[in-house]
Structures are given as structure tokens and as C-alpha cells.
Amino acid sequence: MNNGLLLFFGILVAMVSSWFGFVHSPQLQFGKQLPELDESTGASFPVPRSGAANRGRDIYRQNGCASCHTQQVRQSGFSFSVVIEDFGTNTVQLSQLLPSLSSQFTPSSPLPEETPFRLKEGIDLRTAEGIVKSLTEVGAVAMALISPSGADIERGWGIRRTVGRDYLLDSPVMLGNQRIGPDLSNLGNRNPDANWHLVHLFQPRSVVQDSVMPHYGYLFEKREITGAASADALRFNGELVVDDEGRQVIPRTAALDLVAYLLSLRLDEPIFEAPGEKSATVESAEETLVSEQSGATE
């Protein structure tokens, strides 16, 4: 009998501990989390999706897209960069100071023509703060920016890691667990061309040669061409897209909604718990798109 009671209480303690660890603690951490409000602009993050994007999200789910695509950007570390916002008026002293701070400059180097100017990157916080202090003392305006690092960041899949707040408006959350295709967290910034995505859905290998994604022909209507092609028919690189029987291809509402959802996927806002450099998206978007079109699968 005593052994039975001991076993019962042992199981009870294990179950209660598990409940606190896997249910109660996450609820305390995320349960009352609200969108982040930017007091200077009045904008909130995450941004609510349009009706079309919400309908497209259901189509994304119904087609099991999360089986091949993730929506979670990983970050392996971070460093700091120093950016000069304004050179100020004391340019003589600043020109004398810059060679001691960066190998980009010599005593005879002219000041860069444009600001903001990235003076130093890949440094620790203490070094960055020291450089900012030196620049401030000669009248320049500078700041230390945190720079997330990791393979996903370098690919342009996001400017920072994803955190719980990013999924506040999603139910259920479609994190995904495989990357047969690339992560889609920041797809709306990486490739904002809606027509490209429509063609990709209909004929994946016509835009990404090695794509293993299935085609979603049922999202499109095929019509015989009588006279001029429809203004709504798919075109790519100026040419009409046709199916195997030579019919014009017109996106159904479901295709347009799905693309609206894909374009709503944006991870371009630094937030308190996941700081990042907003400019990183702009700098890497074009390069990332070129690499995806030339060989990556999506």
C-alpha cells in the first residue's frame, strides 16, 4: 500500500511539474503579450493582415506549405557596428581622429560625401561605445548599432531572429520544421513581385530551374485564346504564360489571396527583445533574389 501511494504521488508530482514547465510558464511569458507600439509613429507590430492575406493564409495551410517551408529565422550571435549620422562642423579634428579609429582612413583622406556612414563593424559593445564617445567629443553624431549574425541573417531571410511576438496574430502558428524550400519569414521584402509568385505557383521550374515544388494548377483558370489574350492572363518577361495545351492562364481568387499572404510575410522591424539593423533587408534583398532564381528551391 505504501508503495502504491509513493508511486501515485511520484506520478502526480511529475505531471504537475510538467504542466508548470510546458503550460503555465509559457503562458506567463507569452500569454499576455501585446503588439509592440512605436510611440513616434503610432504604428504597431506585428501589422494586422488584410482580408485577402488572411484568406491566403488558410490556403497556405490547406496545401501543407509548412511541410517544406519554415517561418523561423535563426540567429547564432551578434556584434556591433558604429555608424556616423553627421560629421558635424569640426571636420579638421574629425579628419585627424578617423585614421586612429578605422583603417579606411589616412591623415589625407577626405570625409565621405554621404551620411549615414558605417565606420566600423564586427566589434564588441565596449569598443563601439568607446568609438562613439570619441566621435561625439569632436562634434560628430554617431551611434552603436547591434548587428545580428548567423546563416539565416546572411541569406537575407530576416534582419533578426524570430521571437514569440512575431506570431501574435497567427493561429495556429506555422513554424515548419523542414527547409526543402527556403524560409519565408521575410519573403515580402525579399521578393515583392506578386506576378513572379503567381508564375512560380503555376510553373515553379520556369522561374527557379531546380525547384522541387509541385505546381498548383488548380489555383488557375485555363482559357482558350480567341483574339487578344485576357488582361488578367499571366505574363512573364513580357511573354504570355500558357499551359501544355496552349491555353492562357488566369489566376483564380485563391491564387491572388495566397500571394497576398506570402507578400504579407515581413520580418523587417527590430523590436525590443530582438534588435536588428533595418537596413540589412534592403542591402541583401536584391542579392538574395538573384541567388534564389539561379538555383535555390522555393
Secondary structure, DSSP 8 states (H G I E B T S, - for coil): -HHHHHHHHHHHHHHHHHHIIIIIHHHHHHTT---EE-TTT--EES----HHHHHHHHHHHHTTGGGT--------EEEEEEEEEE--S-HHHHHHHHHHH-TT--TT----SSSSEEEEEEE-HHHHHHHHHHHHHTT-EEEEEEEEESHHHHTTS-SS---GGGGTT-SS----S--SS---TTHHHH---HHHHHHHHH-HHHHSTT------GGGEEEE---SS--TTS-EETTEE-B-TTS-EEEE-HHHHHHHHHHHH------BTTB---THHHHHHHHHHHHHHHHT---
